[in-house]
Amino acid sequence: MFQSDLMNKAAILVAGGKGSRMGGPVAKQYLPIAGKPVLMHTLSLFFNLDPQIHLILVLPETDFEFWKSLCEANQFDIPHQLVAGGNTRFQSVRNGLDALPFNSGLVAIHDGVRPFVKPEVIENSFDQAEKSGSAIAVVELKDSIRKISDDGKSTFQERHYFRLVQTPQTFQIEKIKMAFEVTELPQFTDDATVYEHQGWEVSLIQGNLENIKITTPEDMEYAEFLASKQKTNR
């Protein structure tokens, strides 16, 4: 499957948010899609692709017992390591990296609330990161875009020069751990920007449009549609 099947591989699924934009009492990562919580779909994707992969799930520490109760209720037994998140995504990812049981190999960092990434995107990310050090899933823009300046004026932008960034973002472990040793900066909006801060160029791979980040109630409705479509195509 992967170019080097003997290489250590891990995936860090980050789900440290409170889900305030969903508007309900339960954070988005625990809400059910097709009968089971979002995070279980995401964990299953990585496990089904490679049962030997080391899975780390980063959650708020106060949610650990709730998550364990969800796993018991859903008879969910895919092996994974729980790690406490930080106050920011940067801190949560760094905690996940610090918990890795090995110091070399490859690690995919993925939003836990992106349960519809295609398996071939994950596979391609590991293959590319093994070659070049990094692999960032992106998709083309379909809409026209404009740039807004500080004075409120807007200018047309050529959309073919831009990409929408997704996850997974996969890296050689030695490099990404070194990158995360720096002080957190405002421009660190994702893992690629942290890696790039070291002066290293990131490699882009093709993502998939269905790989949405579930954030709002409307996203949940679309997620149910995607899940039902997947079930029909099996």
Summary of the structure (lengths in Angstrom):
residues: 234
radius of gyration: 17.8
end to end distance: 21.0
largest distance: 55.3
contacts: 713
relative contact order: 0.18
helix: 38%
strand: 23%
